[in-house]
Amino acid sequence: MSALFAAVLGPDAYAALPAAVRRLHAGGTFAGEAEVEGPQGVLARIAAWFVGFPAAAARVPVRVSIAADADGEAWMRDFAGKRFRSRMALGAAGLEERFGPFAFRIAVPADAAGLRVVVRGWRLLGVPLPLALAPLGDAVEGEDAAGRFRFDVQVRLPLGLGRVVRYRGWLEPG
């Protein structure tokens, strides 16, 4: 069981998640495939490059590794050799995901269908930034009819400045 996500959701809500979502959040290595939609606009291209998001592709192999330690979880995502990392940890303000110098405070509303990731605040090098200027994220995790973990993640710049990335697909242990 994921100590991190069980702590955030509570044991009953965590237990109510689909089996594939619980399996992924228990950690390990997962493989599958995704469709990737790339950035729209110059600023979105710069943001995608900075984080290391994958390029657009109709079908790309994906590997995700999640390793827990005393301070949280390290996430490594690999889209056909294009890798990007993040770190999730539970802090005083709640669950946080870090991408390099950026830290995003996130909520994870969950039910029997899966969970969502919602940005509630962000910082750059520890300095709080206005939520109205935060990248807009829409991430959904669930389970498909074959029992595989399903994901659909979209990141957009605020103020209508364009999509940074959207990737959706499936993963299974491996």
C-alpha positions in Angstrom: 0.0 0.0 0.0 1.2 3.5 -0.7 1.9 5.1 2.6 1.9 8.5 0.9 -1.5 8.2 -0.9 -3.1 6.4 2.0 -2.0 9.2 4.3 -3.4 11.8 1.9 -6.7 10.1 1.2 -7.3 8.1 4.4 -7.4 4.3 4.5 -11.1 4.0 3.6 -10.9 6.3 0.5 -7.7 4.6 -0.6 -9.2 1.2 -0.3 -12.2 2.3 -2.4 -9.9 3.2 -5.4 -9.9 0.8 -8.4 -7.4 -2.0 -8.0 -5.2 -0.7 -10.9 -4.9 2.7 -9.2 -4.0 1.2 -5.9 -1.5 -1.1 -7.6 0.3 1.8 -9.3 0.4 3.9 -6.2 1.9 1.0 -4.3 5.1 1.7 -6.3 7.3 -0.3 -8.7 7.8 -0.2 -12.4 5.0 -0.1 -15.0 4.9 -0.3 -18.8 2.4 0.6 -21.4 1.7 3.1 -24.1 0.4 6.6 -24.6 -0.7 9.2 -27.1 1.0 12.5 -26.7 -0.2 15.9 -27.9 2.6 18.5 -27.9 2.8 22.2 -27.0 0.8 25.0 -28.6 2.7 28.2 -28.9 6.2 29.5 -28.1 5.8 29.8 -24.3 4.2 26.4 -24.1 7.2 24.9 -26.1 9.6 26.6 -23.7 7.7 25.2 -20.7 7.6 21.7 -22.2 11.3 21.8 -22.9 12.1 23.0 -19.4 10.2 20.1 -17.7 11.3 17.6 -20.3 7.8 16.6 -21.5 7.7 14.2 -24.4 7.1 15.3 -28.0 3.9 14.6 -29.8 3.3 11.0 -30.9 0.3 9.0 -31.9 1.6 5.9 -30.0 4.7 5.8 -27.8 6.0 3.2 -25.3 5.9 4.4 -21.7 7.7 3.2 -18.5 7.0 4.7 -15.1 9.0 3.9 -12.0 7.8 4.9 -8.6 10.2 4.5 -5.7 9.2 5.3 -2.1 11.6 6.4 0.6 11.4 8.1 4.0 10.7 11.5 2.4 8.0 10.6 -0.2 8.1 9.2 -3.7 10.4 9.6 -6.7 8.6 9.3 -10.0 10.5 8.7 -13.3 8.5 8.8 -16.5 10.0 7.5 -19.7 8.3 8.1 -23.1 10.4 6.2 -25.6 13.7 7.6 -24.1 12.4 11.1 -23.3 12.5 11.2 -19.5 11.2 13.5 -16.9 11.1 13.2 -13.1 9.1 14.5 -10.2 9.0 14.0 -6.5 5.9 13.7 -4.4 5.9 14.3 -0.6 3.5 15.2 2.2 4.4 18.5 3.7 2.8 20.9 6.2 0.5 22.3 3.5 -0.5 18.9 2.1 0.6 16.8 -0.9 3.3 18.4 -3.1 4.8 17.4 -6.4 8.1 19.0 -7.4 9.5 19.4 -10.9 12.9 20.9 -10.6 12.6 24.4 -8.9 8.8 24.3 -9.1 6.6 22.8 -6.3 2.9 22.3 -6.8 0.6 21.8 -3.8 -2.0 19.4 -5.1 -5.3 17.9 -4.0 -6.3 14.4 -5.1 -10.1 14.0 -4.9 -10.9 10.3 -5.2 -13.8 7.9 -5.5 -14.5 4.4 -6.7 -13.8 5.5 -10.3 -10.3 6.8 -9.6 -8.7 10.0 -8.7 -7.9 13.5 -10.0 -5.0 15.8 -9.4 -5.9 19.4 -8.8 -3.3 22.2 -8.4 -4.1 24.3 -5.2 -0.9 26.4 -5.1 2.6 26.6 -6.4 6.1 28.0 -5.7 9.3 28.7 -7.5 12.5 28.2 -5.5 10.3 28.3 -2.4 8.6 31.6 -3.2 4.8 31.4 -3.4 3.3 32.5 -6.8 -0.2 33.6 -7.6 -2.5 30.6 -8.2 -4.1 32.6 -11.1 -0.8 32.3 -13.0 -0.2 28.5 -12.2 -0.2 26.1 -15.1 -3.6 24.5 -15.4 -3.5 20.8 -14.9 -6.2 18.3 -15.6 -5.1 14.8 -14.6 -7.4 11.8 -14.2 -6.4 8.2 -13.1 -8.6 5.2 -13.3 -8.9 1.6 -14.5 -9.9 0.4 -18.0 -12.1 -2.7 -18.8 -8.9 -4.8 -19.1 -7.9 -3.9 -15.5 -5.1 -1.7 -16.6 -4.2 1.7 -15.0 -5.5 4.5 -17.2 -4.2 8.1 -17.2 -5.1 11.3 -18.9 -2.9 14.3 -18.1 -3.1 17.7 -19.6 -1.1 20.8 -18.7 -2.0 24.2 -20.1 -0.6 27.6 -19.6 -2.9 30.1 -17.9 -4.5 33.1 -19.7 -5.2 31.0 -22.8 -1.5 30.8 -23.7 -1.8 27.2 -25.0 -1.3 23.5 -24.2 2.1 22.5 -22.8 1.4 18.7 -23.1 -1.4 16.1 -23.0 -0.6 12.5 -22.6 -3.1 9.7 -22.1 -2.8 5.9 -22.2 -2.4 2.9 -20.0 0.1 1.1 -17.8 0.4 -2.3 -16.2 3.1 -3.9 -13.9 6.3 -4.7 -15.7 
